[in-house]
């Protein structure tokens, strides 16, 4: 349960803030994916930009990034300038011959190309159709974040516009005493929770609150009884008469005795905010999970790996990191198209997930690279790795044909091969290289 504070509320409840798009994760992913020192997102008509800088981005490169964000031609399609010294397309973005930028790529996103995702580096970087596709895919994800944030903002603004109409019964109006017992419930409760008003009069809201929300709700009502909250907004789940859980936003105002001014109860206006919560969950999903396969993305994987290594150090638990790469995937992608490639990636992701336990973490880092974090005994790892290789090697039906890919796996173990994410990833990457060198479709420690 989350709370939002308004004027007169205690510091224990957060203030309501209209949601805004946040492209920080997109920038971090773009910079890591293209091994660049700068990645940024800018929106037409907005002075703010979202930028992620690497440790090697000096003042000149940072200044060049700001200049590029300030001068985009919003009608330009996706652009890849592998070497700005020779590529004339770059001249439209920064003065020709700018020695501080060796590589520049940019792609539009959103309705009417309202935004652009850009990547810069001091070193030239050769382009390819795959790299340009990855850039446009990232820009498309930024467009989804923009659309969802705009939808959440619009929904929040609409709620604010109609909040003052609560007394007109568009919301459910409830009058209660300081013990939380309802004294009056308006008829609109039928549409909201399926109850008749008389079924709830004389009962407490906490009686039908979700178990996970009860502790915070109890503290909130105690603050109301103590007179610490005059006006506040709180969110919680209440049970529908038919058994489901409904997300509610309750706008509460403390009432006082006209003579003594002592608190004597409250009036609350309640509305369904389920759609907004779904949009918020979708935004969180986009920031943490790969939209194609549904697996955790690089950001989520990094967080899980840090947590696993912390646990390993704390309780002495051994963990294994599988760094996996599909064999022959590029050939399928190049000859049969991205739709076939996407189908292969989804099928392989599902097979990897099916072969591992629920407690294991399987993630897609990007392209045809996958990782897994496991807590299996070391003696079990060879058999488990071979199962994964065999599962991925089963032909994949597509368009009346059977597509075949292999799986190469590099395995690193903590604490044996390292106790930090970077060291463990580097060890697994070296093992993967050895598996590739050994003929692919195999694994190496």
C-alpha positions, -999 to +999 in steps of 0.1 A: +000+000+000+013+035-008+002+068+006+002+103-009+002+134+014-017+166+008-017+199+028-020+192+065-009+156+064+019+141+085+054+134+070+047+097+070+026+100+038+042+108+005+031+138-016+012+132-048+035+138-078+023+136-114+042+109-132+067+118-159+086+096-184+120+085-172+145+074-199+175+068-176+174+030-180+171+034-218+203+056-218+222+031-196+212+002-217+221+020-250+255+031-237+263-004-225+250-021-256+270+000-280+301+004-257+298+041-260+307+069-235+275+089-239+238+080-245+210+105-243+173+110-249+157+144-257+120+153-263+108+180-287+096+211-268+112+199-235+143+216-220+152+185-200+174+157-214+182+123-200+219+115-204+242+087-192+279+093-192+307+068-190+338+074-169+358+082-201+334+110-212+354+142-209+341+178-210+344+180-248+324+149-254+298+160-229+295+194-245+291+177-279+263+156-266+245+187-254+249+204-287+236+173-305+205+171-283+199+208-289+200+206-327+181+175-339+161+176-371+130+158-358+121+146-393+153+127-398+150+088-397+174+066-378+210+077-384+243+058-380+276+078-385+303+053-378+331+078-385+320+115-383+352+126-400+341+110-433+303+107-430+286+138-443+253+130-426+269+141-393+274+177-405+237+184-399+241+177-362+274+193-352+299+215-370+318+195-396+351+182-385+342+181-348+372+162-334+356+153-301+330+129-316+342+099-336+309+080-337+273+092-336+240+074-339+204+086-334+169+072-338+135+089-334+106+075-313+071+083-302+041+100-318+052+124-346+088+116-337+086+136-305+118+121-291+153+109-301+177+085-286+213+093-294+247+075-287+281+092-290+317+081-285+351+096-292+361+065-312+346+056-346+324+025-346+315+005-377+278+001-383+257-028-394+220-036-401+219-055-367+233-025-348+208-001-365+180-025-356+191-027-320+192+011-319+157+014-334+144-013-310+157+007-280+141+038-294+108+019-297+111+010-261+116+046-252+085+054-272+065+029-252+078+044-219+067+078-232+033+066-242+026+048-210+039+077-189+016+101-208-013+077-203-006+075-165-003+113-164-035+119-182-053+094-160-039+111-129-049+146-142-084+134-149-087+120-114-076+154-100-102+173-121-130+152-108-119+149-072-138+180-062-170+164-075-169+136-049-199+151-030-219+146-063-218+108-057-196+100-087-174+085-061-184+065-030-188+087+000-182+072+034-187+087+069-169+069+097-160+074+134-125+075+149-126+037+154-129+033+117-165+020+118-186+032+089-216+052+098-228+060+062-219+045+028-233+061-005-252+039-030-223+040-056-206+013-035-227-012-055-208-005-087-175-001-068-174-032-046-207-050-052-220-045-017-253-029-007-246+001+015-262-015+046-239-045+043-209-022+051-224+002+076-213-007+111-182-025+098-146-013+094-127-009+061-098-028+075-121-059+076-120-062+038-085-048+033-058-069+016-036-087+042-004-070+027-020-036+032-033-040+067-002-029+087+002+004+068-036+010+068-037+004+106-009+029+112-027+054+089-060+051+108-041+055+141-027+088+128-063+099+119-075+090+154-046+109+170-056+140+150-022+141+131-039+139+097-065+165+085-065+158+048-048+129+030-050+104+001-041+068+006-041+037-017-051+002-007-068-029-020-103-038-008-120-071-015-150-071-039-181-090-027-174-116-053-138-121-040-114-101-062-092-073-050-098-037-062-072-010-060-088+021-043-077+056-038-093+071-007-094+109-002-099+114+036-108+145+055-108+145+093-140+159+109-140+178+143-165+186+169-178+222+162-174+232+199-143+215+212-126+211+178-116+176+189-115+150+162-148+130+160-146+111+127-138+113+091-154+116+056-137+097+028-143+097-010-133+064-026-126+056-062-112+027-083-077+033-096-071-002-110-064+011-145-037+035-133-021+008-112-019-015-143-002+013-162+023+018-135+030-019-133+035-019-171+060+009-168+079-011-142+077-042-164+093-022-194+121-010-172+130-045-159+120-071-185+128-079-221+097-072-242+104-099-267+110-129-244+096-117-211+128-126-194+146-101-170+167-077-190+203-066-184+193-041-157+172-067-138+200-093-142+226-070-128+204-064-097+198-101-093+235-109-096+245-083-070+219-098-046+230-134-053+267-124-046+257-105-014+238-136-002+268-158-012+292-137+009+267-136+038+258-172+042+286-189+023+263-201-005+280-211-038+264-198-070+271-204-107+268-180-136+260-194-170+269-170-199+251-183-230+252-175-267+232-190-295+252-207-323+241-201-360+216-174-349+231-147-371+227-169-402+190-173-395+185-137-388+204-126-419+188-151-444+153-154-431+147-120-415+141-106-381+107-123-376+123-157-378+151-145-355+125-132-330+107-166-331+140-184-324+148-161-295+114-166-279+115-204-283+150-206-269+141-183-239+111-206-231+133-237-233+159-222-210+133-212-185+116-246-186+149-265-179+158-244-148+141-242-114+118-214-104+144-200-080+170-197-108+173-165-127+173-165-166+179-132-184+184-119-219+213-094-221+205-085-257+208-100-292+213-137-288+231-135-254+214-151-223+226-156-187+215-177-158+222-174-121+219-208-102+225-222-067+230-258-078+258-280-064+289-279-085+286-316-093+252-309-109+264-282-133+278-303-162+245-323-164+225-291-162+245-274-189+242-303-212+204-303-207+203-267-217+224-274-248+202-303-258+170-284-252+181-255-274+193-279-301+158-293-307+146-280-341+123-250-339+092-250-362+088-219-382+067-212-414+066-249-424+104-253-418+126-264-390+152-239-378+183-252-359+205-233-335+230-244-310+240-232-275+275-224-262+278-219-224+306-204-203+303-212-166+318-193-137+314-201-100+314-178-070+334-176-048+359-198-067+361-176-099+353-143-083+331-125-058+322-093-077+298-091-106+324-077-131+350-104-122+324-132-124+310-120-157+345-117-171+353-153-161+321-166-176+328-147-208+362-162-211+347-197-206+322-190-233+350-181-257+366-214-249+333-232-256+331-215-290+367-223-298+360-260-289+335-263-317+304-246-303+272-263-290+290-272-258+300-257-224+333-249-206+341-239-170 
